[in-house]
């Protein structure tokens, strides 16, 4: 048994279906004139999409946990024309123009099954513009099992399992940075378990003098400054870089520059003080 409902509104066709065949849920027939609709109508939605070159029938299948943000990238000329971007679908859009393509939403689904459903459509349609035929692959790089699990956990908002945390900890890049970035993007508070992971990743870490100086220079509000008078040998300590700048009737940028160059300013040697908690 099969039925379909077509409602035309600003060149948008909504399709309902009960069928064994794959029928797009939404079709944007002209990717040029309809370009604002995919962004507006898919905010916060997770699912599988397909670009189809109307004349040749060649296609590209992708997925995203936020389709609106993904489509914003497609309709950003600076993004798709960036030489660093190697996707075949980007090159095709630049070659033929948006008017030569239609954009389809094949399925809305939960983030945790996103790659599974994407793989289903990759296997079924064998899209020509997908150089890689494995869901979760990007620019020649196949995500590790740990990465896929991490993305799934972030999308669901769950606490990380001990196994996932262990795999995350074993990865080469700074997990402290990744977890803080993820939390900031999602607007979530870090779970106690995640905070413990961050704390453990920070233990035993040693910074070079150059690194410490750069960290201090980037934090002009918190870092104490010592001004030593080169003539008398007396010194004054200021709790903030801005306070030292005010004393010398200059800007904190000037103080930072002379501190970085290790040069005296107005008869004073500028050095870092100790942070007092």
N, C-alpha and C positions, 0 to 999 in steps of 0.2 A: 504494500500500500504506500502511496506516495502523493504528497501534495507540495505545492510551492506557492509562496505569496510574494508578489513583486510590488513594491511601493516605490514609485519614482519621486525623488525629492532632491532637487539640485544635482541631478545626474547620479544620485546614489540609489542603488538597488539593494533592498534588504531581501534576503532569501531565507524562508523557513523550509525545513525539509524533514521527511522521514524516508530515507532511501539508502540503499546499499552502496550507491555511488557517492563519490566525494563531491559535494557541492559547497562552494564558498558561502560563508555566513554573510559576508558583506563584500560588495564589489564596487570599487571606485573606477569607473570606466575611463576617465581621462585624468591621468596623474598630474596633469598641468592645471587644469581648471578646478580639480577637486583637492588640490594639495593641502588646503587648510582643514578639510573635513577629517582625514585620517588622524591628524594631530589632536583636533578638538574632541573627536568622538571616542578616542581610545586611551584617554588618560587613566593611568593606574591599572590598565588591563594587561593581562599576560596572555600570550598566544602565539600562533603560527601564522605567518603571512607569506604571500607569493607575489612576485613581480612577473608579469607576462608581457613579452614583446608581441604586440598585437599582430603584426604582419607575419612574423616567422613562427610564433608560438613558443619560442624559447623562453625559459623561465628561471627564476631564482627563488629558493625557499629559505626563509630565515625564521628566527624566533626571538622573543624578548620578554623579559618580565615586566617591561613598561613599553608597550607598543608606541605610545605617543612620543616618548623621548627618542625612540629608535627612528620613527618617521621624521622627526625634526632634523635628524642627521641627514637623512636621504634628501630632504628638501633644502639643505644648506649647501649652496654651491661651493663655498670655500672648503667645506668638509670633504665632499666627494671629489673635488679637483685637487686636493692635497697630494703631492707626489708620493707621500708615504703610504697613501691608501692604495692597496693593490687589488681590491675586489673587482672581479669581472663585471658585476652588475653596475658598479659605479662607472666603469669605462663605457659600458653600453648606454647608460642614461646620458652621459656626456656626448656620446657619438650620435644617438638618435633623437635625444630630447625627451622630455617627460610626456609629451603628447603621443609618443609612440608606444607608451606602456599603460597597462591597467594594473591596479593594485588590489589584491584580494586578501581578505581575512579568512583563512581556511578553518581556523578553530580558536576559540578561547579556552584556556585550560589553566589548571593550577600550576604555579611555578615548579613544584616538585616533580611534575611529570613532563615538563617542557621539552627536555631533550629526547625523551622517549617518543613523544608525539611528533617532534620534528623529524626524528629518524624514520618514523612511519611514512611521512610524506616524501622524504628524500628517496626512500626505497620505491615508493609507488610511482612518483612522477619522473624520477631521474633527471632533475633540472640541469640544463646545459650550463647555466651561469654559475653553478656551484662547482668550483674546482675540487673541493673536498666533499666527500659524500658521507662524512661522519658528523652527526649532530654534536654541537659543542665545539667544533673545530673552528679556528679563526686564523686567517693569513698563514696557513701552512703549519700552525701549531695546534696540536691536539691537547685539550685540557686533560690533566691527570685526573685520576679517580678522586683524589683528595680535593682538587679544585672544584669538580662538579658537585661533590658532597657539600663543600663549603658554600657554594652558590645556592644550593637548595636550602641549606639551613638558614642562610641569611634571608632568603625570600620568605620562608615560613615563619621567621621570627622566633625560632625555637632556640633553646640552649644547646650548646654543642655537646655531643657525646664525648666520652673519654677517648674513644677511638679516633674521632674526628680531630679533637684537640691535639692528640699525639701526632697525627699526620701533618697537621698545620705547623706544629712545632718543628718538625723535621725538614720543612721546606726552607729553601735557601734565603729568600728575602725576609726582611724584618717583619715578623708577625705583629709586633707592637704597632707598627705604622699601619699595617693592613687592617687590623681590628679597629683601630681608632678611626680610620677613614670610613670603614663600613658603618660604624656606629653613627658617625657624623652625617653620612649620606642618608641613612635610614631614619635619622632623628630619634634613635633609640638610646636608652641607657644601657651601659654595659652590664651584663649579668655578673654576679659574684664570681662564677667560674671563669668567665672571660677576663675579669680583672686580675684574677690569680695568675692566669696565663701570661698577661702583660707584665705583671710584677716579676714572674720567674724569668721572662725573656730579657728583663732589664738587669737582673742580678749578675754581677761579675763583669759588667760591661765597663771598659776603660776607654776614656776619650783622650786623644792627644791634646797637647797644649793649644795647637792651632784650632782644633775643633771646639775646645772650651772657649777660646777667644771669640770664635764666630758665633757660638751660642749666646755669649754675653752681649756681643754687639747687636744681635737681633732682638735682644730683650732690654731695651734702653730704660724701661720703666722699673725693672726689678733689680738691676745690677748696681751695687754700690761703687762709687768712684772715689779714688784718693787723689787729691791735688797736693803735690809737694813743691813748696817754694824753693827754687834752685839757688836763690841768694841766701836765705836764712836757714834753709833745711827744715823749716816747720811744715806741717802738713795739715790738711783738713779732709775729713771724710764725709761724703754725702751718700745718703741712702739710695738716691736715684740719679741716673745720668742727667736727667733734666734739671735736677737741683744744682749739679755741678755746672751745667751750662748757664744757668741763671746767675750763679756766682761770678762767672767770667764774662757775663753779658754777651753770650753767644748762643748758638743753637746746639741741641743735642747731636745733630748731624755732624757739626764741626768737631765736637768732643769725640765722637765715634771715629771720625777720620784720623785725628791726631793720635788717638789711642791705637788704632790699627797700624799706623805708620811708625809708632813708637817715637814720636817727636814731641818736644815740649811746645806748649802754647801759652803765650803771654807770660813767660817766665815760670811756668809751672810744668812739672812732669806729671803726666796723666797715667794712672795705673788702676787696675781693678781691685776692689775691696772684697771682703768676705761677706757672703750672704748670711744674715743672722735670722734664724727662724724663731 
